[in-house]
Amino acid sequence: MSEAGEANGNTVFVTGVNGHIGNHIVRDLLKHGYNVKGSVRDLNDPKKVDHVRQHALDLGVPERLEIVQGDVLEADGWTEHLNGCATLFHTATVYATSGEANTIIDTANKGTQHLFYAAHSNGIKRVIYTSSIAAVGSMPKGQEKSEEDWQTDRSSPYVIAKTDSERLAWELAKRWDLDLRVINPGGVLGGGFSRATPSVEWFDDAMKGKFPLAPKIPMAFVHVVDVATAHRKAYEIDEAKGRFIVAPHNNSTIAAVCQRIRELYPETKSPKRAIPVTFMPMFVFFDWMMGLFGAPRRMTRKTVKGFFRGDADFSSQKATDVLEMEWHSFDQCIHDTVREFL
């Protein structure tokens, strides 16, 4: 059993603690001596709370974790929840590539509005906000993207939600004089999730051989533990200002990940070959056909066109330098994700 560091007396608030990133932030904060107060939408759902409470038990500090119920779509209750907390880590959002667009967008925007107001009302100055490289954007193609870049594409509700809600966060921070620090992760890999996110759910299908060829969709990846560490360091390091791209394994593709899965785990049926870009309409058609039989839609013509208008050339140098990040390797990202499905 791992042990947590000595309590430092600081209580911090984390929204969305049941999520892949959120529950790892909780573990990292507990391990480094913080008291954590976190929120979920339903306290009575064991899938939202049990794995989070297990972190505190594993670390031997159950008394340092409190979980409360709250829906970020609702304004009521957040000011009371954040009372006495030193900072806010806002991670709660809907991470989905399909589903009701209004819910995805409203959760991001209304959640940001409600939580930032609650932080302001409680005199909290430093706020750590989980955004995405979806808000940075993949264009222009052939040029390294940094924290100065912003998404211009509007091809999916998730991209719209992450871009608009981060812009809103910066507007509210200026209005209420908040010291906002934003983490923009790439595709988050690694284990420790109660529900597979779009960043990892395709691993299971790949390992089972459900698609013979892998799409060369450009992606940049990061280990979930590194994402959690970046959040804490952004809070602790006074000089950590602005946005931080955390996507160290850049200029990769889904096909490259599938090929590496097969090399590391030859017993799986993960595809060895990539589908040529010119054949991607066939992949979209196959995805549509699978959707007729109840499978989740992952590829639409509009989404695929958006992928290939840009690339995955993102710089994580600012996070490396300012947050002093030491990144998990690409292979470790794959190992820890694959093991979750074995």
N, C-alpha and C positions, 0 to 999 in steps of 0.2 A: 504494500500500500504506500502510495506517495504521501508526503507530508507537506502541509502548507507552511509558509513562512510565518513569522511572528506577526500578530495582529497589529496594524498600524493605526487603528482608530478611525479610519476614513470610511464612510458609507457612500457608495455610489449606486446610481440607478441604471438598470439596463432593460430596455424594452425588447420584446421578442426573444426571451431567453430560451424558448423551445427550439428555435431555428438552428441551422447548421453553424452559422457564425455565432449567433447569440449564446448558445450553450458553451461554446469554446471560450468566448469572452468571459463568461461566468467562472469557468474553471481557472483560467489564467489569473483573473483578479483575486479569487480566493487563494490561489497558490502564492500570490505576492502580498498577502496580508490584508486585503480589503474586506470590509463587510459589504455584501451585495444584496440589494433589493431589486427584484426583477419582476417583470409582468408577463402574463400569458392571457389569452382571451378566455380560457376556461380552466379554472383550478380543478375541476372535477374530472378532467380528461387525463388519464395516466400517461398517454402518449405525449402530452405537453409538459408534464412536470416530473415524472419519475426519473428520467435520464439526467435532468438538471439537478435534482436533489441527490442523485447518486454521486455527482462530482464532490459535493460537500461531505458526503459520507466517506468517499474514498480518501479525501484529504484530511479527514478527521476533524472537520470544523462545521458540523451541521448548524451550530448556533450562529454562524456568520452569514447564513443565507435565509432570506425571506422572499417568498413568492406571493405576489398579489394578482388579483384579477383586474383586467382593464382592456377595453377595446379602443384602439387608437382612432377609430372612426367617431367615437363619442368624446365630447369635450369634458364631461363631468368626471371628477375624481382625480385627475392627474395632478392638480396643484397639491392636494392632500398627500398623494402617493410620494411626491418628490420632496415633501417637507423634511428637512434635516439631512438631505443628501448633498454631497460636495460637488457632484457633477452628474451629467446625463450622458449615457451612451445610447444613442437612438438607432436601433437596428431593425425594428419591426417594419415589415413590408410584405407584400405579396410577390414572391418570386415565382413567376409562371410565364411560360411562352404561349399559353392559350388560356381561355376562360373569359369571364365577363370583364370587358375593358374598363367600364366605369368603376368596378370594385378595385381593380389593380391601380388605377390612377388616383381614385379618391383615397385609398388607404395610404398611398405615399404622400399626397398633398395635405389632406386633412390631418393625418398623423403628425406630419412635420409642424403644422400650425398649432395643434393642440399641445404637443410636447414642448415646443419652444416657448409657448406662452406660459406653461407651467414652470419651466426652468426660470424664465424671467421673473415670474411672480414670487419665486422662492429665493431670488437673489443669486442664483447659480450663474456663474460667469463663463466657465469653460464647458463647452459641449462637444462631444465626439460623435460624428455622424457617419453612418455607413451608407455610402453611395455605391458606385460601380464604374467600371471602365465604359459601361453603356452610356454614361453621361459625359465621357471624354470623347468618344466617337472613334471610328476606324479610318476616317478620312482626314487629310488627303492620302491616297495610296502612295506608297514609296517614300513616305516621310515619317520620321520618328515622332510619335505623339507624346506630349508632356502634359503637365498639370495646367498649362496655359490653353490647351485645346478643349473645345466643347462640341458635343454631339449636334449635328445638324439634320440627321435622318429622323424621320417620324414613322418608321415602317411597322412598329409594333407597340401595343399598349405598355409593355414593360419598359421599352426604351424611352417612350414619352414620359412615363411615370418617374423613372430615375433621373432623367434630365430636368424635368420641370420641378420636381421636388427638391433637387439639390440647389437649383437656382433660387427657389423659394427660401431654402435654408439660409443662403447667403444674404438675401434681402432682409429676412427677419433678424439675422445676426447684426446687420448694420443698424436696423431700426432700434433694437433693444441692447445694443452695445455688448453682444456676446462674443466671447473668444472662441470662434468656431474652428474646429479642425476636422477635415473630411478625409475618410479612407475610401479609395476607389479600387476595389479588388478586381482582378481578372476572374476567369473561371475557377471557382473554388473547389479544389479536390481534397481528398482525405476522408477519413471515417468519422464516426461519432455523430451520426444524424439519425433522427427518429423517422424522418421522411426524406426520401431521395429528392434532391432538387434537380432542376434542369441541367445543372453543371455536371451531375454524376449519374443521373438515372439511365442514361444511354449505355453506361458500362455493362449493366446486366444483360441488355440485348446483344451487345457486342460479344461478350464472353460466351453467350449461348448460340452464337452464329446466326442471329435473326436477320442480319444483313450481310451478304457475301462480300460487298465492297464498301469501303468507308469513305465518306465525303471529305474532301480537302477543304473543309470550312476553316478559315483562319481563326485561331484562338490564342490567347495568352493565359497561362495558368499560375496558380499559387496554392500553397498548402494552407488549409484552414487554420492550423496552429499559428502560422505566420501572420495570418489576417488578425487573429485575436491578439497576438503580441503587438502588432502595429497599432491597434486601438489603444492598448494600455500605454505604450510609449508615447503616443501622440498626446495623451493626457499628462504624463509625467514630465516630459521634456518641455521646458518653457519656450525654447526656441522653435518648437515644432509648429510652425504657422502654415495655414492654408490647406491645400489639397495634397494627398499623397497617393500616387499610383502604386499599387502592390500587385504586380503581375510580372515576376522575374523571369518566368519561362515563356518568353514572348516569341513571336514569329513561328508558332507551332500550328498544328491543325488537328482536327479530330482524327483524321487518318493516321497521323504520326503517333497519337496516343494509342490507337487500336493496334498498330504494328508493334509498339513497345509492349503492350499487354501480352501479345502473342509470344514475343521474345522472352519475357520474364515468366510467363505462365503458359508454356507450350501445350498444356493439357486443355486449355480453353479453345474456343472456336472463333476467337476474335479475328477479324479479317486482316489478312496480310497485305492486301492490295487496296489502292485508292481508286475511287471512281473519277474519271476525267471530268473536269469542270463542264465540258460540253455535254456530258451525259446527265448533268444534275436535274434537268426536267424529268427524267425517268425516275430519279430518286424522290422528287416531289410527288409524282404520280403514285409511286409505291406507298409513300407515307399517307397520301389521301385514301388509297384503297384500304390500308390498315385501319384508318380512322372510321371507315364504314363498319368495321367489325368491333368497334369500341376502343381501339388503341388510341392513346393520346396523340394529337397532331403536334409534330415538332417542326415540320417544314412546310412553309407556304411559298408560293412563287415570289411574293413580295419580300418575304423574309430572306430567302436565298439570294435574291438580287441585291439586297442590302448588305449581306455578308461579303459578296465579291466586289462591291464597289470600293471597299477599303481593304485594310490588312490588319495584322495583329502586332504591328511594330510599336510597342509601348516602352517608355523608359521608366524604370523603377529606381533610377539613380538617386533621386531626392530622398526616397524612403531608406535606401541603403545608407546614405550619408547622414541624414539628420536623425533618423530613428535608429541608426546603428543596427540595421537588420542583418541577420545571418540566415539565409534562406534554406529551407529544406530542398533537397535535390529533386529533379524531375522524376527520377525513378522512385524516390520515397513517396512523392505525391501519388504515383500510380499504385505502388504496393499498398499503401494505406487505404486507398479507395477500393481496390480489387478485393482485399480481405474482408471488406464489409459485406460483399455479396457471395463469398464462398460458403 
